Amino acid sequence: MRRHLAPLAASAALAIFVAACSSSATPSPTAPPAAAASVAPSVAPSAAPSMQASAAPAASTAPAASFAIPSIGLPSQDKNLEGILPSTFGGATLQKFSMNFAQFQGQSSDKTFAQAVTALGLTPADVSVAVAADITGKGVSFLAIRFAGADSGKLSQVFQAASQASGDVISSVNLGGKDVLKAKSSNGDLTYFYIKNDTILGVTGAKDDATAGAALAVLP
């Protein structure tokens, strides 16, 4: 069953985020020494206790070993697209990341997105996806998909056609001062999207229209 573009992009983009978080959950053994040194100084194994009073404080306060704090390596291929998404919402700090078409397409076997690019007369190099995600998974996340140079009218037609071919319930609503498409999946998940110039902007994870409206209001 075909899914419409924006929820498809949201699910694939968030899959990248989850995968990146999972892969970095444990410290890397190849972390550079500088990273470890910046967290805590190392203790030389051959150092013997000193009988001198002046050396005692340093010996008693030094950590037993050094370690590196793991980092999350998320793609950041389009800083400008990330920049139009908010950094915080509802008291939560959002994690931003972006990817090119190849990175996005690698997360999904669904060909709908590639077909849309072709229908718009674009190439993969013209497409990028950005996400500002609530890493707790309990709040709202934001999405932007840019089809560089696409005509907004044609983009709207392609988007509408893909939406109508989906199994979700699609309706038009006005929220946050914007006319948006609302998609409700079979399991009740809600997604809200609209088109601005050559970019699809949207909100996922909203529990109701009121929450979505507040989120949509902060988008351009």
Summary of the structure (lengths in Angstrom):
residues: 220
radius of gyration: 23.2
end to end distance: 31.7
largest distance: 81.2
contacts: 660
relative contact order: 0.18
helix: 35%
strand: 25%
